[in-house]
Amino acid sequence: MTDEIHLSRVESALEDHAYPAGREALAESFAGTTVLFADGEGDLGDLLADVDQETFESAADAVAALQNVLPIEAVGEPGQSDGDA
């Protein structure tokens, strides 16, 4: 597996794992993989370990759970508007 991936490619990387999968197994498999955010980076294994969900049925399920633990730097500039006025 590649040691560095962009956040937009995380689901593709996670698809290489067999599902259903436990949180600990995924975290261990992806430990040391750096996820590049819009501003900064993080360890995919650490992020997966921080998720509350114990089991994932698919890569999409794991990505959805990751959304809850991503730092603000992952998705854009701090304080950036999402378009709502």
NUKOL-416137 format. One record per residue: residue number from 1; x negated, y negated, z negated of N, C-alpha, C in turn. Coordinates in steps of 0.001 Angstrom, whole numbers, plus 524288, in hexadecimal, padded with zeros to 5 digits. Layout:
! residues N
 seq   npx   npy   npz  capx  capy  capz   cpx   cpy   cpz
 NUM     X     Y     Z     X     Y     Z     X     Y     Z
...
This chain:
! residues 85
 seq   npx   npy   npz  capx  capy  capz   cpx   cpy   cpz
   1 7FCAE 8049C 80000 80000 80000 80000 7FC8E 7FB37 80000
   2 7FE6E 7F732 80258 7FBA9 7F22D 80284 7FB65 7EFD2 7FD10
   3 7F742 7ED21 7FBEB 7F696 7EADA 7F6BF 7F91D 7E57D 7F639
   4 7FAE3 7E347 7FA99 7FD1A 7DE06 7FA8D 8018C 7DDBD 7FE7F
   5 8062D 7DC09 7FCAC 80AAB 7DB8A 8002D 80D9C 7D67E 7FEFA
   6 81044 7D486 802DD 81398 7CFF3 8021E 818B9 7D1B8 7FFA9
   7 81B13 7CE4B 7FCA9 82003 7CF80 7FA04 82419 7D17B 7FDE6
   8 82429 7CF4A 80284 82806 7D0DB 80673 8273B 7D674 80861
   9 822C4 7D8CE 80738 8218D 7DE23 808F8 821EA 7E231 80492
  10 82380 7E089 7FFF7 823AD 7E420 7FB81 82762 7E8AC 7FC87
  11 82BFB 7E791 7FEA5 82FB8 7EBD8 7FF8C 82D71 7EFE8 80345
  12 82AC5 7EE31 8075F 8284F 7F1E1 80B01 8244E 7F544 80838
  13 8213E 7F2EB 804CC 81D58 7F5E1 801D7 81FF7 7F9CD 7FE2F
  14 82426 7F823 7FB9D 826E6 7FB8E 7F7F9 8299C 80015 7FAC6
  15 82AE0 7FF6B 7FFB8 82D7A 80393 802B2 82A0E 8085F 80360
  16 824EE 807D0 802AA 8215E 80C41 80327 821B4 80FFC 7FE82
  17 8245C 80E65 7FA5B 824DF 81192 7F5A5 829C6 814EB 7F612
  18 829C7 81976 7F380 82E5A 81CE6 7F370 83252 81AF4 7EF69
  19 8374C 81B4F 7F0C2 83B92 819A2 7ED4D 83F62 81E13 7EC9A
  20 84227 81E2C 7E820 841FE 81A73 7E3D7 83CA7 81A87 7E12E
  21 83B42 81610 7DEDD 8362A 81578 7DC56 836CC 812B3 7D724
  22 833BC 8144A 7D35F 833BB 811BE 7CE4B 8306D 80CD1 7CE67
  23 831BC 80936 7CAFE 82EE0 80441 7CAA0 82915 80534 7C9A7
  24 827CD 808A2 7C5F1 82253 8099A 7C4A2 81F51 80BE1 7C93C
  25 821C0 80F6E 7CC29 81F1F 811C9 7D0AC 81E0B 80DAC 7D4DC
  26 821D7 80A4C 7D5DA 8210C 80626 7D9B6 81CD6 80258 7D7E3
  27 81D14 800D1 7D2F7 8193B 7FD27 7D0D7 813BB 7FF68 7D153
  28 8132B 80463 7D032 80E0E 806E7 7D08B 80C37 80742 7D634
  29 80FCB 80897 7D9BF 80E68 80914 7DF49 80C92 803F3 7E1AA
  30 80EC6 7FF9A 7DFD5 80D93 7FA94 7E236 80A1F 7F715 7DECA
  31 8080B 7F935 7DA8B 8045D 7F646 7D74A 7FF9A 7F4E0 7DA90
  32 7FDEA 7F013 7DA19 7F966 7EE51 7DD17 7FAB8 7EC1B 7E268
  33 7FFB2 7EC45 7E3E5 8016A 7E9F8 7E8CB 802F9 7E452 7E7C2
  34 8005C 7E0B6 7EA43 8016A 7DB2C 7E982 805C2 7D964 7ED26
  35 809AE 7D6EA 7EAD9 80DF5 7D4A4 7EDE0 80CD8 7CECE 7EE60
  36 80CB6 7CCE5 7F331 80BC1 7C760 7F43D 810E9 7C473 7F43A
  37 81162 7C0A3 7F0BB 81613 7BD75 7F04B 8157D 7B87F 7F387
  38 81998 7B566 7F3C1 81958 7B055 7F65A 8151A 7AD04 7F3DB
  39 81473 7AD81 7EEB6 81071 7AAA1 7EBDF 80E4D 7AE21 7E796
  40 80A4F 7B122 7E8C8 807FB 7B497 7E4F3 80869 7BA46 7E689
  41 8079F 7BDA1 7E2B7 807B7 7C33F 7E3B1 808DE 7C620 7DE9F
  42 80A15 7CB20 7DF1C 80B1A 7CE64 7DA93 80A00 7D40D 7DBDC
  43 80983 7D744 7D7E3 8089B 7DCD4 7D8A0 80DDD 7DFA2 7D911
  44 80EA9 7E265 7DD55 813AC 7E500 7DE3E 814C8 7E90C 7DA02
  45 810E3 7EBDD 7D84E 811A7 7EFB2 7D422 8137C 7ED25 7CF1B
  46 81118 7E8B6 7CDBF 812B2 7E5DF 7C909 81842 7E3D4 7C980
  47 8199A 7E1D0 7CE14 81EE6 7DFCB 7CEEC 822EA 7E429 7CE69
  48 821C1 7E8A3 7D0BA 82554 7ED12 7D05D 825D9 7EEEC 7CAB5
  49 8219B 7EED2 7C7CA 821BD 7F076 7C24E 82529 7ECD8 7BF0A
  50 825B5 7E7E9 7C0B4 828DD 7E412 7BDD1 82EB9 7E486 7BED2
  51 8303B 7E783 7C2C2 835BD 7E81F 7C425 8388F 7EB47 7BFEF
  52 83D56 7E9C2 7BEA6 84068 7EC85 7BAB0 8428A 7F1C2 7BC96
  53 8437A 7F239 7C191 845D6 7F6E8 7C3D6 84209 7FB7B 7C376
  54 843F9 80010 7C1E8 840A8 804AE 7C12A 83FC8 807D3 7C623
  55 843C0 80808 7C99A 8438C 80B46 7CE4B 84572 8082F 7D2FC
  56 84305 8092F 7D773 84482 80690 7DC4F 84630 80AA9 7E044
  57 84A85 8099F 7E2D1 84C90 80D40 7E6B8 84A1F 80C78 7EC14
  58 847D3 807E2 7ECFD 84586 806A3 7F215 841B8 80219 7F176
  59 83EC8 80107 7F597 83B43 7FC88 7F59A 83E65 7F77E 7F501
  60 842E2 7F72B 7F789 8462E 7F282 7F721 847F8 7F1B4 7F180
  61 84924 7F5EF 7EECA 84AB4 7F5B3 7E94F 8463D 7F382 7E5FA
  62 84179 7F53E 7E701 83CEA 7F357 7E41A 83BED 7ED8D 7E533
  63 83C7B 7EBF2 7EA0F 83BAD 7E674 7EB78 83FC1 7E304 7E8D6
  64 84490 7E4C6 7E8B1 848B4 7E1C4 7E61D 84766 7E109 7E053
  65 8456E 7E519 7DDD0 843FC 7E4B9 7D84B 83F44 7E11F 7D791
  66 83BA3 7E12E 7DB44 8370C 7DDC4 7DAFA 83884 7D7FF 7DB0B
  67 83CB4 7D6B4 7DDB0 83E56 7D140 7DE1B 83F15 7CEC6 7D8B5
  68 84071 7D1F3 7D4E1 84164 7CFF8 7CF97 83C6E 7CEE7 7CC75
  69 837F9 7D0D4 7CE48 83321 7D015 7CB54 82F0E 7CCCF 7CE40
  70 83060 7CB25 7D2FA 82CA8 7C7F9 7D5ED 82C11 7C294 7D383
  71 82750 7C095 7D34E 8268A 7BB44 7D147 82891 7B745 7D534
  72 82997 7B294 7D375 82B9E 7AE6F 7D6D7 827F8 7AD7C 7DB74
  73 822EF 7AE40 7DABD 81F15 7AD67 7DEE3 81FCD 7B12D 7E36E
  74 82299 7B566 7E28C 82336 7B95C 7E695 82670 7B77F 7EB35
  75 82A2C 7B417 7EA36 82DD9 7B2C2 7EE4F 82D6B 7AD3E 7F071
  76 82A2C 7A9FF 7EE4C 82996 7A4C9 7F083 82772 7A0EB 7ECA2
  77 82790 79C17 7EE40 8258E 797DD 7EB0D 828DC 79735 7E621
  78 8266E 79657 7E1A4 8297C 7954E 7DCEE 82D1C 7909B 7DDB2
  79 831F6 79149 7DC2C 835BF 78D12 7DCA5 837E6 78C53 7E217
  80 83651 78FB2 7E5B3 83823 78F3A 7EB14 83DF1 79079 7EB4E
  81 840DF 78D56 7EE27 84678 78E1F 7EEB9 84780 792A7 7F269
  82 84BA3 79595 7F149 84D2A 799B7 7F4D4 85119 797C9 7F8D9
  83 851CF 792AD 7F920 85540 79066 7FD08 85A67 78E73 7FAD3
  84 85B8F 78FC8 7F5E8 86062 78DF1 7F390 85FD1 7882D 7F22F
  85 863E9 78545 7F32D 863AC 77FAC 7F1FF 866B3 77E7E 7ED13
